């Protein structure tokens, strides 16, 4: 009889293979090492309560914020909206998620309840139009995220529960519902093949660059409400190299 650990390992291996094929189709072969990441980085702080995703995607891709805003078309911003907007501006991107659609359980969550009904059909249409290289249903391990980032050819926009990412003592009790927030994952510290911490850019006014432990980031990015959404976007310098 197969053990649960063996089943989990098999699922992880299949997910990794599917994600790798999608990355190959979307981005092509990653360069062995893109140019210095810091030379290709312009952080963009969010300007209002709703546009953390827009700011994160603009920061990650190097795309002018106004161009992304025009392509976005919606103020209610789901990760699939960001994928469509980034690709509409000419940057390549792939969304890795555990659900290609809207989870009906979110109707009972305070964060989603006001937007879910009016957004459900639009979000479903966007997923239906996406091909297998731009939307991948899979879970990603921290090490796989770090491996993609290590090329410096892509950055990752992650949907997290903000309460869990940077919570101070007592904040979780005051905010009982999920608080969706987008951040940019810029890199990772790895020791012996295992991720220790991630370097995150938080576009919130009181955010900025922070180091977050692997445990805390994993908790925040896999929380109920996130669908474990990870949007991988090619950097500006990677686009320039591909066009040369």
MOMO-V31892 format. One record per residue. D_CENTER is the distance of its C-alpha to the mean C-alpha in whole Angstrom. Layout:
D_CENTER  D_CENTER
This chain:
37  33  32  28  27  28  26  23  23  24  21  19  21  20  17  16  19  17  14  16  18  15  14  18  18  16  16  19  21  19  21  23  21  20  22  21  18  20  22  19  17  18  16  16  17  16  20  20  18  16  15  12  9  12  13  9  9  13  12  10  12  15  16  19  17  20  20  16  18  20  18  16  19  18  18  17  13  11  8  10  12  10  10  13  14  12  14  17  18  18  15  14  10  9  7  8  9  12  14  14  16  16  18  21  21  19  22  24  21  22  18  18  22  23  20  20  23  23  20  20  22  20  17  19  20  17  16  19  19  16  18  17  16  13  12  12  13  13  12  11  13  13  15  13  10  13  15  12  12  16  17  16  15  11  9  5  3  3  5  9  12  14  17  16  14  17  20  23  26  27  24  23  26  26  23  23  21  17  15  12  10  7  7  7  8  11  13  15  18  20  23  25  22  20  17  19  17  13  14  11  12  12  13  16  19  20  17  17  16  16  17  15  17  15  17  16  12  12  14  12  9  11  13  15  13  10  10  8  5  3  4  6  9  12  14  17  19  18  19  22  23  23  25  28
